[in-house]
Amino acid sequence: MSDEQREETACEERTMTRRELFPLAGKVAIGAAGIAVVSSAGLAFGCGEEEAGNGAATGDEDAEMEHDWPWPYEKLDAAESAALAYTNWYEKFCCYAVASGILVPLQEKIGMPYTHFPVESTKWGHGGAVGWGTLCGTLTGAGIATGLIAGEEGEQILNDVINWYTVTELPTFKPAQPKAEITNSNRSDSPLCHISVGKWMAKENVKFFSDPRKERCARLSADVTTKTIELLNQWIDGTYKPAYPEQAKAHEVQMPAQNNCTECHGDAVPASPGM
């Protein structure tokens, strides 16, 4: 074997495609030479331009890795996704339930880039962000999905989903095989987890860690998944029109806030500076 052939063989053995390298992206390699960050752009092995990480294409695998944001979307069956979200709530709770109810079907229908999104990473949104009772995790999950799919327009869609959530008697979803029975639905007048679930718990007369409360949040996840997909399907068809104005402009004191201020502040609602 000639020197040129031996060099070519060695390069082939050392070369990693970008698909193989992808799981290593952002990890830290520690060795005798110090610390180096591994980049998904490629590793420089001294085997030519492609291996030097100059962004040159390496074939169909690289083409699959190149996706502009927002990501591609195909219409989903809202009923199927709602059933998936309901089931998945019992695995990793509300944020994951809604995100997976939308993104997992897209992984199956479209593949890349959805197949490289770790949907499990959205679990943190449960209970209003690791149990802090802030934005309902179902809405966080919806926002993750609409942001990936619709980009800037995803904010308009999420804005409508949030408004719908606050003014609608929820949950309405009826699972084929419920894990617990519940009697009530309620209008939250708030996107906050602790207000939304708190009002429902008072109406149902149950504690937070009870089976009925868990069932309520699982069904609520299905409802939010359904509404989000309905709007996304309208959006991809070109028929979506925002139904609710930007919140800070719609709010009477012109500031980012909820619409039920007096529930917590009584008559002492803080005024926006300059008013």
C-alpha positions as CSV (number, residue, x, y, z in Angstrom):
1,M,0.0,0.0,0.0
2,S,1.4,3.4,-0.9
3,D,1.8,6.3,1.6
4,E,-1.2,8.1,-0.1
5,Q,-3.4,5.0,0.3
6,R,-2.4,4.6,3.9
7,E,-3.2,8.2,4.7
8,E,-6.6,8.0,3.0
9,T,-7.4,4.8,5.0
10,A,-6.4,6.5,8.3
11,C,-8.6,9.5,7.6
12,E,-11.6,7.3,6.8
13,E,-11.1,5.5,10.1
14,R,-10.9,8.8,12.1
15,T,-13.6,10.8,10.4
16,M,-16.9,11.2,12.1
17,T,-20.0,12.3,10.3
18,R,-21.9,15.3,11.8
19,R,-24.7,12.9,12.7
20,E,-22.3,10.8,14.8
21,L,-20.8,14.0,16.3
22,F,-24.1,15.6,17.2
23,P,-24.6,13.9,20.6
24,L,-21.1,15.2,21.5
25,A,-21.9,18.8,20.7
26,G,-21.2,21.1,23.6
27,K,-19.5,18.5,25.7
28,V,-16.1,19.2,27.3
29,A,-13.2,17.0,26.3
30,I,-10.4,16.9,29.0
31,G,-7.0,15.6,28.2
32,A,-3.3,16.3,28.5
33,A,-3.6,19.3,26.2
34,G,-6.2,21.0,28.5
35,I,-9.9,21.5,28.0
36,A,-11.6,21.8,24.6
37,V,-15.2,22.2,23.7
38,V,-16.5,19.7,21.1
39,S,-18.4,21.5,18.4
40,S,-21.1,19.9,16.1
41,A,-19.4,21.7,13.2
42,G,-16.8,18.9,13.1
43,L,-13.4,17.8,14.4
44,A,-10.1,18.8,12.7
45,F,-8.1,15.6,12.1
46,G,-5.9,17.1,9.4
47,C,-7.6,15.0,6.6
48,G,-8.8,17.8,4.3
49,E,-11.4,20.5,4.2
50,E,-14.5,18.5,5.2
51,E,-12.8,17.1,8.4
52,A,-11.5,20.6,9.3
53,G,-15.0,21.7,10.2
54,N,-15.4,24.4,7.5
55,G,-19.1,23.7,7.1
56,A,-18.7,21.7,3.8
57,A,-21.5,19.3,3.1
58,T,-20.8,15.6,3.6
59,G,-23.9,14.2,1.8
60,D,-27.4,13.5,2.7
61,E,-26.7,13.1,6.4
62,D,-25.6,16.7,6.6
63,A,-28.5,17.9,4.6
64,E,-30.8,16.4,7.2
65,M,-29.0,18.3,9.9
66,E,-29.6,21.7,8.3
67,H,-32.9,23.1,9.3
68,D,-33.9,26.8,9.5
69,W,-36.0,28.0,12.4
70,P,-39.0,27.8,12.6
71,W,-39.2,24.1,12.0
72,P,-41.5,22.5,9.4
73,Y,-45.0,21.6,10.4
74,E,-47.7,19.2,9.1
75,K,-51.3,19.2,10.4
76,L,-51.9,17.0,13.4
77,D,-55.0,15.1,14.6
78,A,-55.9,17.1,17.7
79,A,-57.9,14.2,19.2
80,E,-55.0,11.8,18.9
81,S,-52.6,14.3,20.3
82,A,-54.9,15.0,23.2
83,A,-55.1,11.4,24.1
84,L,-51.3,11.2,24.0
85,A,-51.0,14.2,26.2
86,Y,-53.4,12.8,28.8
87,T,-51.4,9.6,29.0
88,N,-48.1,11.4,29.1
89,W,-49.2,13.6,32.0
90,Y,-48.9,10.5,34.2
91,E,-45.3,10.0,33.1
92,K,-43.8,13.5,33.4
93,F,-46.7,15.9,34.1
94,C,-48.2,18.9,32.5
95,C,-45.4,20.7,30.5
96,Y,-44.1,17.5,29.1
97,A,-47.6,16.2,28.4
98,V,-48.5,19.1,26.1
99,A,-45.0,19.4,24.5
100,S,-44.9,15.7,23.8
101,G,-48.5,15.6,22.6
102,I,-47.5,18.0,19.8
103,L,-43.8,17.2,19.2
104,V,-43.8,13.4,19.3
105,P,-46.4,13.1,16.5
106,L,-44.2,15.5,14.5
107,Q,-41.2,13.3,15.2
108,E,-43.1,10.5,13.6
109,K,-44.5,12.5,10.7
110,I,-41.5,14.7,9.8
111,G,-38.5,13.2,11.6
112,M,-35.6,15.7,11.7
113,P,-35.2,18.1,13.3
114,Y,-37.9,17.0,15.8
115,T,-36.2,13.6,16.4
116,H,-33.2,15.5,17.8
117,F,-35.3,17.5,20.3
118,P,-35.2,15.9,23.8
119,V,-38.8,16.3,24.7
120,E,-38.1,14.8,28.1
121,S,-36.2,18.0,28.9
122,T,-39.4,19.9,29.2
123,K,-40.4,18.1,32.4
124,W,-39.2,21.0,34.5
125,G,-42.3,23.0,33.7
126,H,-44.5,20.9,36.0
127,G,-46.4,22.7,38.7
128,G,-45.7,26.1,37.3
129,A,-42.0,25.5,37.0
130,V,-40.7,22.8,39.4
131,G,-43.6,23.3,41.6
132,W,-43.4,27.1,42.0
133,G,-47.0,27.7,40.9
134,T,-46.2,30.3,38.2
135,L,-47.3,29.9,34.5
136,C,-49.3,26.7,34.2
137,G,-47.0,24.0,32.8
138,T,-49.5,23.2,30.0
139,L,-49.0,26.7,28.7
140,T,-45.2,26.4,28.9
141,G,-45.4,23.2,26.9
142,A,-47.6,24.9,24.3
143,G,-45.2,27.8,24.1
144,I,-42.2,25.5,23.5
145,A,-44.1,23.8,20.7
146,T,-45.5,27.0,19.1
147,G,-42.1,28.7,19.3
148,L,-40.4,25.8,17.4
149,I,-43.1,25.5,14.8
150,A,-44.3,29.0,14.1
151,G,-41.4,31.2,15.2
152,E,-42.4,34.8,15.9
153,E,-46.0,34.1,14.9
154,G,-46.0,31.4,17.6
155,E,-46.2,34.2,20.2
156,Q,-49.5,35.3,18.8
157,I,-50.8,31.7,18.9
158,L,-49.6,31.2,22.5
159,N,-51.2,34.5,23.4
160,D,-54.5,33.3,22.2
161,V,-54.1,29.9,23.9
162,I,-53.4,31.7,27.2
163,N,-56.4,33.9,26.9
164,W,-58.6,31.0,26.0
165,Y,-57.2,29.1,29.0
166,T,-58.2,31.9,31.4
167,V,-61.8,32.4,30.2
168,T,-62.8,28.8,29.6
169,E,-64.4,26.2,31.9
170,L,-61.8,23.5,32.0
171,P,-61.2,20.6,31.8
172,T,-63.6,19.3,29.2
173,F,-61.5,16.4,27.9
174,K,-63.1,13.0,28.6
175,P,-60.5,10.1,28.5
176,A,-61.6,6.7,27.2
177,Q,-60.2,5.1,30.4
178,P,-60.0,7.7,33.2
179,K,-57.6,7.0,36.0
180,A,-59.9,8.8,38.4
181,E,-63.3,10.4,38.5
182,I,-63.8,14.2,38.8
183,T,-66.9,16.3,39.0
184,N,-66.1,19.9,38.3
185,S,-64.5,22.2,35.8
186,N,-63.7,25.8,36.5
187,R,-62.8,29.1,34.9
188,S,-59.4,30.2,36.2
189,D,-59.3,33.9,35.1
190,S,-55.5,33.4,35.4
191,P,-52.7,31.5,33.7
192,L,-51.0,30.9,37.0
193,C,-50.8,27.3,38.1
194,H,-51.5,27.9,41.8
195,I,-54.6,30.0,41.1
196,S,-56.0,27.8,38.4
197,V,-55.5,24.5,40.2
198,G,-56.3,26.1,43.6
199,K,-59.7,27.3,42.5
200,W,-60.5,23.9,41.0
201,M,-59.4,22.1,44.2
202,A,-61.6,24.3,46.3
203,K,-64.5,23.6,44.0
204,E,-63.9,19.8,43.9
205,N,-62.9,19.8,47.7
206,V,-59.8,17.8,47.2
207,K,-56.1,18.1,48.2
208,F,-53.3,18.7,45.8
209,F,-51.7,15.2,45.9
210,S,-55.1,13.5,45.5
211,D,-55.9,11.3,42.5
212,P,-58.8,13.6,41.4
213,R,-56.4,16.6,41.2
214,K,-53.9,14.6,39.2
215,E,-56.7,13.5,36.8
216,R,-57.8,17.1,36.5
217,C,-54.4,18.3,35.4
218,A,-54.0,15.4,33.0
219,R,-57.3,16.2,31.3
220,L,-56.4,19.9,31.3
221,S,-53.2,19.0,29.4
222,A,-55.3,17.3,26.8
223,D,-57.5,20.4,26.4
224,V,-54.5,22.7,26.0
225,T,-52.9,20.3,23.5
226,T,-56.2,20.3,21.5
227,K,-56.5,24.1,21.4
228,T,-52.9,24.6,20.5
229,I,-53.1,22.2,17.6
230,E,-56.4,23.7,16.4
231,L,-54.6,27.1,16.1
232,L,-51.5,25.6,14.5
233,N,-53.6,23.8,11.9
234,Q,-55.3,27.1,11.1
235,W,-51.9,28.8,10.9
236,I,-50.5,26.3,8.4
237,D,-53.7,26.5,6.3
238,G,-53.3,30.3,6.3
239,T,-56.6,30.9,8.0
240,Y,-55.4,31.8,11.5
241,K,-56.2,35.3,12.7
242,P,-55.1,36.4,16.2
243,A,-58.1,36.7,18.4
244,Y,-56.6,38.5,21.4
245,P,-54.4,41.6,21.5
246,E,-51.0,41.9,23.0
247,Q,-51.5,41.6,26.8
248,A,-49.6,44.7,27.9
249,K,-51.7,46.8,25.5
250,A,-55.0,45.1,26.4
251,H,-54.5,45.4,30.1
252,E,-56.2,48.4,31.7
253,V,-53.0,49.6,33.4
254,Q,-50.8,49.0,30.3
255,M,-48.3,46.7,31.8
256,P,-47.5,42.9,31.6
257,A,-50.0,41.6,34.1
258,Q,-53.0,39.3,34.5
259,N,-56.6,40.5,34.1
260,N,-57.8,39.5,37.6
261,C,-55.7,41.9,39.6
262,T,-58.3,42.5,42.2
263,E,-58.4,38.9,43.3
264,C,-55.0,39.4,45.0
265,H,-54.7,43.2,45.3
266,G,-58.2,44.2,46.2
267,D,-58.7,47.9,45.4
268,A,-54.9,48.6,45.6
269,V,-54.0,47.6,42.1
270,P,-50.6,49.1,41.3
271,A,-50.6,51.7,38.6
272,S,-48.2,51.7,35.7
273,P,-45.5,54.3,36.0
274,G,-46.3,57.5,34.1
275,M,-50.1,57.0,34.3
